[in-house]
């Protein structure tokens, strides 16, 4: 975004204020000039218009007086020569188209021009001008009309001829409106427009452009303005005024004036444009002068700005001072700036010295922190080794304690088992003796069983014979059922079942026979074994007696081992508790050591950050020349 300097702002504000003042002054002058111009123009046009109106009124009055004189000077209405002579003199004096007299008694019409032929049946007593004179009994003008002989617009001035107060005729004179138009055309309206003649009803009687004759004024102007002598501007480019023709009762006409507003107000517009040019030139000159003036007055500020900019950009020289060349606000500002630079100079010097000392302290703290971190790392490594060794010792002690407890349990178990074994051994001796007796009895019983087994074999032979016959009968029944077809199907099924049953019976008999053979063989072997066992039982009783003595000695020794295991277990448990306490102390010491390392690392990080800040501060201070 574009930034304005302070001098530019002052110039801008001054220019705006000057522009407002000049604009207001120019506007007021323009309003006064416009009002004055309008008044002068209105007075000039009104004066010219009234002069024209007066000239026309005088001109018409003179013609009317001539006709009135004709009517008064006729002494003998019966003397045609006198009347003819009077009308000829009148036409010459008034420069009218024609003058004439109409007699009431005879209806005669006496013209100044004898060459004019009147139409057939022409009766002057029916003519409008005659009736106007007769009814009005005073001199006046008729309305304008088209002349029958010339086809031109004319106006008739009439006067009654009275004898002894009696109406005896009328005198009149025709006047071309072109005569009046020539009077209007001779008037110079300051080369701003033209004039025309119109009735009080707005009908145009005479106009420089023939096409507007007998037209309404609204067709000429586009609207019907008020018929006043004041200037009125219409259509943004036309000024109109209507000046009445006074002094003639029978003539109610206006002199219309049309002016070009651009031409009329051109001097005012030129003055306005010149004033605008003067304002613009004045503003430009003011801006240039203010710029030069502020450039000169703002030199101390520019010098101060350059000094501050040099300090802000980092190449500021704090040993320089501004020269004080005036005792105004700028001089006071320079003195205050020099005081500020002096204070900053001393402050920067102290900051630089403090920064150097701070750098030394930071380096010492960093070195001490690094040494502490290294020692803490070594201590942490040794603590971990000790903790590992203590943990292994603790595990070994726990394992020894566990093994001692296990050995004690095993010893107690062995002692109990030995006691039980001793009891069992005594019982075994008794059982062997009892078994020896039973074996003797069993040997006789087994021999009896062997003889009974032979009887069972003969019974099995009978069963096998019956099974063979049953199987043969079932086979024959199945053959007969097959021959019977559908009727013997159920019987065939039963026969098949019987055959299978006989076959299984035969197989079972064979198995029983095999088992009996095996039983007989086993029985013989048992008898031999029992005889051998009886011999061994006697020897076992003797050996069991010796084992009983050895077992009692083992039980006594196991009791001593169990007592020692209990002592080892209690000592090992105490050692485990001590090792566990040492392990916890080592872990706490390692945690504290770890926290110390973290604190030292944070201290070193803070030193690094402080070193960076110091570097930035040193760079910042180094930018100033002290």
Secondary structure, 3 states (H helix, E strand, C coil): CCCCCHHHHHHHHHHHHHHHHHHHHHHHHHHHHHHHHHHHHHHHHHHHHHHHHHHHHHHHHHHHHHHHHHHHHCCCCCCHHHHHHHHHHHHHHHCCCEEEEEECCCCCEEECCCCCCCCCCCCHHHCHHHHHHHHHCCCEECCCEECCCCCCEEEEEEEEEEECCEEEEEEEEEEEHHHHHHHHHHCCCCCCEEEEEEECCCEEEECCCHHHCCCEHHHHHCCCCCCCCCCEEECCCEEEEEEECCCCCCCCEEEEEEEEHHHHCHHHHHHHHHHHHHHHHHHHHHHHHHHHHHHHHCHHHHHHHHHHHHHHCCCCECCCCCCCCCCCHHHHHHHHHHHHHHHHHHHHHHHHHHHHHHHHHHHHHHHHHHHHHHHHHHHHHHHHHHHHHHHHHHHHHHHHHHHHHHHHHHHHHHHHHHHHHHHHHHHHHHHHHHHHHHHHHHHHHHHHHHHHHHHHHHHHHHHHHHHHHHHHHHHHHHHHHHHHHHHHHHHHHHHHHHHHHHHHHHHHHHHHHHHHHHHHHHHHHHHHHHHHHHHHHHHHHHHHHHHHHHHHHHHHHHHHHHHHHHHHHHHHHHHHHHHHHHHHHHHHHHHHHHHHHHHHHHHHHHHHHHHHHHHHHHHHHHCCEC
